[in-house]
Each structure stands twice: as structure tokens, then as C-alpha cells.
């Protein structure tokens, strides 16, 4: 944190660029794709520093993927949305015909 002397408030040194809510399924898919790219890079790398870089990237992405799958497992299963919870025709019929 750094102190902003003009406003006398603390502001974080690093601000997130995107504050949109995270969709776990989309994040899982993106992480899986990033893993595929990292594995392909690792398989084609010949320089030691580049190989080390891909190893760190793959380890990082694997940990992210595990974290996202753990989060997805904790989420309650979503039922498919229905247009109507109760049929309006059934309510009308039961009201008219008793």
C-alpha cells in the first residue's frame, strides 16, 4: 500500500484491470487451453532458460486449474432454468373448473 498524500487515503499499488465476475467454467476452459499451449511450448523448447520458464508456467497453470476445479465442486449444481415454475394454463384451468 502507498499513502496518497493529496487525498490522505491508502491506495493499493496494483489495481486489477478487469472487475467482471469470474465464470468458473470459462476460467477452467481458458486455463485448459493455456496448459495446452504451455505444453506445446515446452515440447518445442531447446534452451535451458526457456524450458525452465515453461516448467514454472505449467506448474502455475496446474495449480490454478486445481483451484478452479475445487471451486466448481463446491458450487451447488445449477438446475436448468424453466420459463415457468408453475404452468399458468394449469392455474387458469384449476381456477375456472375448480
N, C-alpha and C positions, 0 to 999 in steps of 0.2 A: 504494500500500500504506500502511496505517497500522499503528502498533505498538499492540497491545493490552497495556496495562501490567499488567492483572490476571493475565494468563497468560504474559506475556513471549513472545508469538508474533506474527508478522505475519499479518494477515488482509486479504484484498482488500476494497477499498471497495465494489465491486459484486459481488454474488453472482447467479449465474444462478438463475432461478426454477424451471426445469424441466431435469432432468438425464437425461431419457429419451433413448435413442439416436435419431438422426435417420434417418428413412427418406427416401432421396433422391427417390423417386418421389412420395411425399406432399408433400415440400417443393416439388418442381417444380410440382405441381398447385396448391398454395396460392399460390405466387408468381405463377403464371399468372393465377389468379383475382384476386389483389391488383393485378396490372397492368391487368386489365380494369376494375376499379373506379377505379384512378387515372386511366386514360384517359377514362373516363366523367366523372369529376370535372373533369378538365382541359377537356374539351369543353363543359362547362356553366359553367365559372368565368368571372366578369366582372371581378373585382377583381384588380389587378396583383399584390398580395402573394399571393393565393390561387393565381393562375396560376403564379407563381414556385415556390410550395410544391409544386404538382403536378409541375412540371418536375423538381425535385430528387427527389421521390418516385419518379417514373417512371425517372429515371436510376439511382437506387439499386436499384430492383427489377430493372431490366435487367441491371445488373452482378451481382446476386445470382442471377438466372436463368442467366446465362452461367457463373458459377462452379459452380452445381449441375449444369448440363449437362456441363461439363468433368469434374466428379467422377463423374457417371454413365458417361461414356465410358471412364473409367479402371477402373471396376469390371468384374470378369470377368462374362461373361454367365452367368446362373443357368439351369441346366437344370431342367426341371420335376421335382419330386420324385416318385419312384416309391415305391410301397408296399414293394416288394421289389426288392432289387438282383438277386437270383437267385431263380428260382422254387423254392419249397420242394417243389412237386409234382415238378418235374423232378429235383431231388436225390433224392427218395424213389424215383422210378421207376428212376433210374440205379443206385441202391443195391440195389434189390430185383432188377432184371432184369440188372444188370451192364452 
